[in-house]
Structure formats: C-alpha cells, structure tokens
C-alpha cells in the first residue's frame, strides 16, 4: 500500500491532467487497482518460482541416507498466486480511491 500511495503522490500531476481532459473517477480507480493487482501478481509469480527452485534444491539434499521429496502441487501455486492478487486488490483500494478523489485543479497545481 505504501508503494501505491507513493505512486499516487508522484503521479498527481498526471492524474489531474487525465481528470481535466475527461477521465472519470472510475477510470482513475481502475488504473491504480489494475496496476496494484499486476504488481502483486508478478511478485506472486516470482515468489512461486523462487519457492519451487528452493524445493527442487532441497530435493537433492539427503540427510542421514534419507532423501527429502518435496511436492509442489498446482493447487498450491494457484492458491499462492490468487492470494497475492487478492492482497493487491485489498491494499490497492485506498490509494486508488485517494487518486480518484483528487480535484483536477488542485492536482495540476501540485508540484
């Protein structure tokens, strides 16, 4: 959420310009919500890839003659990715609402 709030603050002028040329509140909200979900989706995919790689490495380690056999199921991958996207949606709502409520004149004045 902090990253998205920083993004909104940095792009205040852009938001004001979009609103001045006719963008609706819904358009601004959707822009920031989609951005938040995509960022969290990519983070989830990277996390799954790193987790899968660590599981594969752990499968090669044998402790006292017995090997560890990690299992990464498709269900766990989908659950982790969907959970990541849900977190993006949940924590993107406040920054998106804040961006959508900006007044065009005030946003264009912002430096």
DRENVO-189820 format. One record per residue: residue in three letters; x, y, z of N, C-alpha, C in turn. Coordinates in nm, 4 decimals, m for minus. Atoms other than C-alpha are relative to their C-alpha. Example, Ala and Ser with C-alpha at 12.3 -4.5 7.8 and 13.67 -1.06 7.14 Angstrom:
DRENVO-189820
<r "ALA", <0.0890, m0.1190, 0.0000>, <1.2300, m0.4500, 0.7800>, <0.0900, 0.1200, 0.0000>>,
<r "SER", <m0.0820, m0.1190, m0.0060>, <1.3670, m0.1060, 0.7140>, <m0.0770, 0.1090, 0.0730>>,
end
This chain:
DRENVO-189820
<r "UNK", <0.0831, m0.1180, 0.0000>, <0.0000, 0.0000, 0.0000>, <0.0879, 0.1249, 0.0000>>,
<r "UNK", <m0.0881, m0.1169, m0.0028>, <0.2871, 0.2367, 0.0755>, <0.0566, 0.0314, m0.1379>>,
<r "UNK", <m0.0528, m0.0220, 0.1350>, <0.4305, 0.1882, m0.2714>, <m0.1062, 0.0634, m0.0894>>,
<r "UNK", <0.1081, m0.0564, 0.0817>, <0.0936, 0.2612, m0.4305>, <m0.0315, 0.1437, 0.0427>>,
<r "UNK", <0.0218, m0.1380, m0.0456>, <0.0471, 0.5730, m0.2118>, <0.1096, 0.0914, m0.0531>>,
<r "UNK", <m0.1101, m0.0778, 0.0565>, <0.3892, 0.6927, m0.3241>, <m0.0211, 0.0221, m0.1492>>,
<r "UNK", <0.0280, m0.0115, 0.1431>, <0.2923, 0.6237, m0.6846>, <m0.1068, 0.1059, m0.0259>>,
<r "UNK", <0.1064, m0.0994, 0.0152>, <m0.0253, 0.8294, m0.6442>, <0.0563, 0.1398, 0.0217>>,
<r "UNK", <m0.0584, m0.1312, m0.0288>, <0.1720, 1.1163, m0.4910>, <0.0905, 0.0469, m0.1139>>,
<r "UNK", <m0.0911, m0.0366, 0.1088>, <0.4341, 1.1091, m0.7660>, <m0.0740, 0.0315, m0.1298>>,
<r "UNK", <0.0728, m0.0172, 0.1260>, <0.1711, 1.0986, m1.0403>, <m0.1211, 0.0912, 0.0147>>,
<r "UNK", <0.1125, m0.0909, m0.0241>, <m0.0614, 1.3661, m0.9003>, <m0.0256, 0.0886, m0.1209>>,
<r "UNK", <0.0157, m0.0872, 0.1179>, <0.0024, 1.5935, m1.1976>, <m0.0649, m0.0765, m0.1154>>,
<r "UNK", <0.0584, 0.0842, 0.1058>, <m0.0763, 1.3098, m1.4418>, <m0.1481, m0.0264, 0.0262>>,
<r "UNK", <0.1395, 0.0265, m0.0356>, <m0.3984, 1.2297, m1.2549>, <m0.0842, 0.1246, m0.0270>>,
<r "UNK", <0.0714, m0.1252, 0.0252>, <m0.5017, 1.5954, m1.2667>, <m0.0205, 0.0251, m0.1477>>,
<r "UNK", <0.0112, m0.0180, 0.1448>, <m0.4336, 1.6107, m1.6391>, <m0.1040, m0.0938, m0.0591>>,
<r "UNK", <0.0995, 0.0966, 0.0500>, <m0.6355, 1.2939, m1.7044>, <m0.1414, 0.0423, 0.0375>>,
<r "UNK", <0.1329, m0.0436, m0.0440>, <m0.9267, 1.4272, m1.4998>, <m0.0435, 0.1251, m0.0750>>,
<r "UNK", <0.0321, m0.1238, 0.0709>, <m0.9079, 1.7654, m1.6751>, <m0.0468, m0.0269, m0.1429>>,
<r "UNK", <0.0421, 0.0291, 0.1375>, <m0.9481, 1.6016, m2.0150>, <m0.1156, m0.0991, m0.0065>>,
<r "UNK", <0.1231, 0.0772, 0.0018>, <m1.2434, 1.3926, m1.9051>, <0.0007, m0.1372, 0.0640>>,
<r "UNK", <m0.0019, 0.1313, m0.0660>, <m1.1329, 1.0846, m1.7127>, <m0.0927, 0.0039, 0.1217>>,
<r "UNK", <0.0917, 0.0076, m0.1136>, <m1.3945, 0.9753, m1.4615>, <0.0714, m0.0615, 0.1191>>,
<r "UNK", <m0.0551, 0.0604, m0.1219>, <m1.3334, 0.8654, m1.1028>, <0.0246, m0.1486, m0.0194>>,
<r "UNK", <m0.0110, 0.1445, 0.0231>, <m1.3933, 0.5081, m1.2090>, <0.1225, m0.0335, m0.0838>>,
<r "UNK", <m0.1165, 0.0246, 0.0859>, <m1.1242, 0.5322, m1.4788>, <0.1303, 0.0081, 0.0796>>,
<r "UNK", <m0.1202, m0.0171, m0.0810>, <m0.8641, 0.6594, m1.2334>, <0.0128, m0.1159, 0.0998>>,
<r "UNK", <m0.0032, 0.1116, m0.0953>, <m0.9595, 0.3957, m0.9742>, <0.0438, m0.1291, m0.0671>>,
<r "UNK", <m0.0342, 0.1234, 0.0712>, <m0.9381, 0.1144, m1.2287>, <0.1477, m0.0017, m0.0389>>,
<r "UNK", <m0.1410, m0.0073, 0.0377>, <m0.5972, 0.2343, m1.3460>, <0.0890, m0.0431, 0.1163>>,
<r "UNK", <m0.0851, 0.0308, m0.1141>, <m0.4481, 0.2139, m0.9979>, <m0.0281, m0.1383, 0.0574>>,
<r "UNK", <0.0295, 0.1356, m0.0467>, <m0.6295, m0.1060, m0.8986>, <0.0651, m0.1050, m0.0897>>,
<r "UNK", <m0.0626, 0.0945, 0.0934>, <m0.5115, m0.2866, m1.2115>, <0.1512, 0.0000, 0.0185>>,
<r "UNK", <m0.1450, m0.0085, m0.0221>, <m0.1589, m0.1598, m1.1530>, <0.0401, m0.0742, 0.1273>>,
<r "UNK", <m0.0288, 0.0681, m0.1261>, <m0.1667, m0.2855, m0.7940>, <m0.0120, m0.1512, m0.0141>>,
<r "UNK", <0.0194, 0.1447, 0.0178>, <m0.3021, m0.6269, m0.8935>, <0.1113, m0.0597, m0.0860>>,
<r "UNK", <m0.1057, 0.0506, 0.0884>, <m0.0469, m0.6674, m1.1739>, <0.1335, m0.0073, 0.0754>>,
<r "UNK", <m0.1244, 0.0021, m0.0767>, <0.2428, m0.5732, m0.9429>, <0.0023, m0.1172, 0.0978>>,
<r "UNK", <0.0052, 0.1106, m0.0952>, <0.1283, m0.8237, m0.6830>, <m0.0030, m0.1349, m0.0699>>,
<r "UNK", <m0.0011, 0.1238, 0.0772>, <0.0652, m1.0907, m0.9471>, <0.1431, m0.0355, m0.0396>>,
<r "UNK", <m0.1392, 0.0250, 0.0382>, <0.4211, m1.0517, m1.0748>, <0.0841, m0.0400, 0.1212>>,
<r "UNK", <m0.0694, 0.0386, m0.1225>, <0.5510, m1.0645, m0.7175>, <m0.0343, m0.1417, 0.0405>>,
<r "UNK", <0.0423, 0.1364, m0.0321>, <0.3473, m1.3813, m0.6608>, <0.0651, m0.1025, m0.0908>>,
<r "UNK", <m0.0630, 0.0915, 0.0960>, <0.4847, m1.5441, m0.9753>, <0.1488, m0.0159, 0.0327>>,
<r "UNK", <m0.1419, 0.0081, m0.0367>, <0.8406, m1.4571, m0.8738>, <0.0163, m0.0806, 0.1283>>,
<r "UNK", <m0.0041, 0.0755, m0.1248>, <0.7722, m1.5915, m0.5236>, <m0.0204, m0.1489, m0.0214>>,
<r "UNK", <0.0234, 0.1413, 0.0306>, <0.6352, m1.9178, m0.6633>, <0.1233, m0.0600, m0.0679>>,
<r "UNK", <m0.1194, 0.0505, 0.0686>, <0.9379, m1.9534, m0.8910>, <0.1156, m0.0218, 0.0981>>,
<r "UNK", <m0.1072, 0.0142, m0.0993>, <1.1796, m1.8950, m0.6038>, <m0.0305, m0.1175, 0.0939>>,
<r "UNK", <0.0392, 0.1109, m0.0877>, <0.9852, m2.1338, m0.3778>, <0.0161, m0.1349, m0.0669>>,
<r "UNK", <m0.0144, 0.1246, 0.0753>, <0.9778, m2.4018, m0.6462>, <0.1482, m0.0361, m0.0152>>,
<r "UNK", <m0.1443, 0.0247, 0.0137>, <1.3533, m2.3607, m0.7029>, <0.0609, m0.0498, 0.1306>>,
<r "UNK", <m0.0514, 0.0442, m0.1300>, <1.4255, m2.3939, m0.3314>, <m0.0466, m0.1423, 0.0299>>,
<r "UNK", <0.0506, 0.1367, m0.0213>, <1.2047, m2.7034, m0.3149>, <0.0800, m0.1001, m0.0830>>,
<r "UNK", <m0.0808, 0.0906, 0.0838>, <1.3987, m2.8581, m0.6045>, <0.1392, m0.0207, 0.0593>>,
<r "UNK", <m0.1319, 0.0130, m0.0625>, <1.7287, m2.7840, m0.4309>, <m0.0070, m0.0853, 0.1259>>,
<r "UNK", <0.0166, 0.0800, m0.1217>, <1.6003, m2.9339, m0.1062>, <m0.0196, m0.1480, m0.0349>>,
<r "UNK", <0.0181, 0.1379, 0.0440>, <1.5072, m3.2480, m0.3004>, <0.1303, m0.0704, m0.0284>>,
<r "UNK", <m0.1310, 0.0602, 0.0294>, <1.8730, m3.3029, m0.3816>, <0.0810, m0.0263, 0.1263>>,
<r "UNK", <m0.0715, 0.0168, m0.1262>, <1.9810, m3.2927, m0.0177>, <m0.0452, m0.1299, 0.0658>>,
<r "UNK", <0.0365, 0.1212, m0.0738>, <1.9953, m3.6214, 0.1697>, <0.0558, 0.0111, 0.1414>>,
<r "UNK", <m0.0382, m0.0099, m0.1407>, <2.0034, m3.6267, 0.5475>, <0.0036, m0.1395, 0.0608>>,
<r "UNK", <m0.0133, 0.1306, m0.0623>, <2.1366, m3.9427, 0.7047>, <m0.0474, m0.1139, m0.0883>>,
<r "UNK", <0.0377, 0.1072, 0.0906>, <2.0679, m4.1519, 0.3985>, <m0.1431, 0.0067, m0.0499>>,
<r "UNK", <0.1383, m0.0120, 0.0495>, <1.7045, m4.0453, 0.3552>, <m0.0153, 0.1323, m0.0737>>,
<r "UNK", <0.0171, m0.1181, 0.0836>, <1.6132, m3.8023, 0.0834>, <m0.1349, 0.0671, 0.0287>>,
<r "UNK", <0.1237, m0.0774, m0.0141>, <1.3547, m3.5284, 0.1111>, <m0.0644, 0.0076, m0.1380>>,
<r "UNK", <0.0701, m0.0072, 0.1266>, <1.0917, m3.5411, m0.1599>, <m0.1056, 0.1108, 0.0062>>,
<r "UNK", <0.0972, m0.1086, m0.0052>, <0.9253, m3.2009, m0.1924>, <m0.1056, m0.0148, m0.1106>>,
<r "UNK", <0.1096, 0.0054, 0.0974>, <0.5897, m3.1795, m0.3692>, <m0.0592, 0.1393, m0.0106>>,
<r "UNK", <0.0612, m0.1301, 0.0262>, <0.4742, m2.8526, m0.5245>, <m0.1157, m0.0263, m0.0950>>,
<r "UNK", <0.1171, 0.0317, 0.0813>, <0.1213, m2.9016, m0.6468>, <m0.0518, 0.1241, m0.0725>>,
<r "UNK", <0.0602, m0.1084, 0.0759>, <m0.0670, m2.6927, m0.8994>, <m0.0976, 0.0785, 0.0873>>,
<r "UNK", <0.0942, m0.0675, m0.0906>, <m0.3260, m2.6161, m0.6309>, <0.0713, 0.1032, 0.0867>>,
<r "UNK", <m0.0727, m0.0944, m0.0853>, <m0.0656, m2.4543, m0.4050>, <0.0522, 0.1189, m0.0807>>,
<r "UNK", <m0.0467, m0.1089, 0.0858>, <0.0728, m2.2499, m0.6950>, <m0.1153, 0.0948, m0.0307>>,
<r "UNK", <0.1165, m0.0851, 0.0292>, <m0.2742, m2.1247, m0.7907>, <m0.0456, 0.0752, 0.1239>>,
<r "UNK", <0.0414, m0.0645, m0.1242>, <m0.3627, m2.0508, m0.4281>, <0.0932, 0.1158, 0.0351>>,
<r "UNK", <m0.0961, m0.1059, m0.0315>, <m0.0442, m1.8505, m0.3733>, <m0.0148, 0.1180, m0.0950>>,
<r "UNK", <0.0145, m0.1071, 0.0982>, <m0.0919, m1.6526, m0.6939>, <m0.1300, 0.0763, 0.0200>>,
<r "UNK", <0.1284, m0.0671, m0.0233>, <m0.4599, m1.5795, m0.6282>, <0.0023, 0.0791, 0.1302>>,
<r "UNK", <m0.0119, m0.0723, m0.1261>, <m0.3821, m1.4813, m0.2691>, <0.0803, 0.1286, m0.0191>>,
<r "UNK", <m0.0813, m0.1179, 0.0288>, <m0.1153, m1.2423, m0.3954>, <m0.0827, 0.1061, m0.0728>>,
<r "UNK", <0.0847, m0.0947, 0.0727>, <m0.3634, m1.0838, m0.6361>, <m0.1073, 0.0599, 0.0908>>,
<r "UNK", <0.1007, m0.0500, m0.0941>, <m0.6261, m1.0537, m0.3603>, <0.0608, 0.1046, 0.0933>>,
<r "UNK", <m0.0685, m0.0987, m0.0832>, <m0.3743, m0.8718, m0.1413>, <0.0207, 0.1288, m0.0793>>,
<r "UNK", <m0.0157, m0.1173, 0.0849>, <m0.3038, m0.6380, m0.4333>, <m0.1287, 0.0783, m0.0119>>,
<r "UNK", <0.1298, m0.0667, 0.0092>, <m0.6726, m0.5633, m0.4685>, <m0.0347, 0.0676, 0.1324>>,
<r "UNK", <0.0369, m0.0525, m0.1315>, <m0.7282, m0.5154, m0.0948>, <0.0814, 0.1238, 0.0361>>,
<r "UNK", <m0.0851, m0.1119, m0.0380>, <m0.4307, m0.2862, m0.0372>, <0.0131, 0.1048, m0.1103>>,
<r "UNK", <0.0008, m0.1011, 0.1059>, <m0.4790, m0.1016, m0.3671>, <m0.1244, 0.0862, 0.0019>>,
<r "UNK", <0.1262, m0.0744, m0.0016>, <m0.8299, 0.0200, m0.2857>, <0.0185, 0.1407, 0.0563>>,
<r "UNK", <m0.0174, m0.1324, m0.0598>, <m0.7260, 0.3066, m0.0564>, <0.0793, 0.0951, m0.0905>>,
<r "UNK", <m0.0714, m0.0917, 0.0896>, <m0.4581, 0.4542, m0.2879>, <m0.0803, 0.0338, m0.1266>>,
<r "UNK", <0.0791, m0.0261, 0.1201>, <m0.6903, 0.4166, m0.5880>, <m0.1131, 0.0980, 0.0300>>,
<r "UNK", <0.1063, m0.0922, m0.0390>, <m0.9736, 0.5912, m0.4032>, <0.0557, 0.1392, 0.0227>>,
<r "UNK", <m0.0634, m0.1301, m0.0244>, <m0.7387, 0.8668, m0.2937>, <0.0337, 0.0698, m0.1324>>,
<r "UNK", <m0.0315, m0.0576, 0.1306>, <m0.6244, 0.9180, m0.6528>, <m0.1262, 0.0459, m0.0716>>,
<r "UNK", <0.1240, m0.0337, 0.0702>, <m0.9805, 0.9199, m0.7844>, <m0.0673, 0.1228, 0.0585>>,
<r "UNK", <0.0645, m0.1150, m0.0646>, <m1.0897, 1.1862, m0.5340>, <0.0740, 0.1315, m0.0208>>,
<r "UNK", <m0.0738, m0.1243, 0.0224>, <m0.8246, 1.4383, m0.6391>, <m0.0796, 0.0944, m0.0901>>,
<r "UNK", <0.0628, m0.1025, 0.0835>, <m0.9637, 1.7615, m0.7783>, <0.0969, 0.0379, m0.1107>>,
<r "UNK", <m0.0920, m0.0265, 0.1109>, <m0.8208, 1.8365, m1.1242>, <0.0820, 0.1276, 0.0179>>,
<r "UNK", <m0.0730, m0.1264, m0.0130>, <m0.7276, 2.1980, m1.0472>, <0.1093, m0.0112, 0.1059>>,
<r "UNK", <m0.0995, 0.0167, m0.1079>, <m0.5526, 2.1095, m0.7209>, <0.1127, m0.0928, m0.0439>>,
<r "UNK", <m0.1017, 0.0961, 0.0455>, <m0.3732, 1.8153, m0.8834>, <0.0930, 0.0629, m0.1021>>,
<r "UNK", <m0.0860, m0.0654, 0.0999>, <m0.2470, 2.0284, m1.1716>, <0.0905, 0.1036, 0.0641>>,
<r "UNK", <m0.0824, m0.0966, m0.0728>, <m0.1172, 2.2870, m0.9247>, <0.1106, m0.0662, 0.0787>>,
<r "UNK", <m0.0922, 0.0729, m0.0868>, <0.0704, 2.0218, m0.7283>, <0.1372, m0.0101, m0.0662>>,
<r "UNK", <m0.1364, 0.0128, 0.0517>, <0.4489, 2.0239, m0.7718>, <0.0742, m0.1059, 0.0724>>,
end
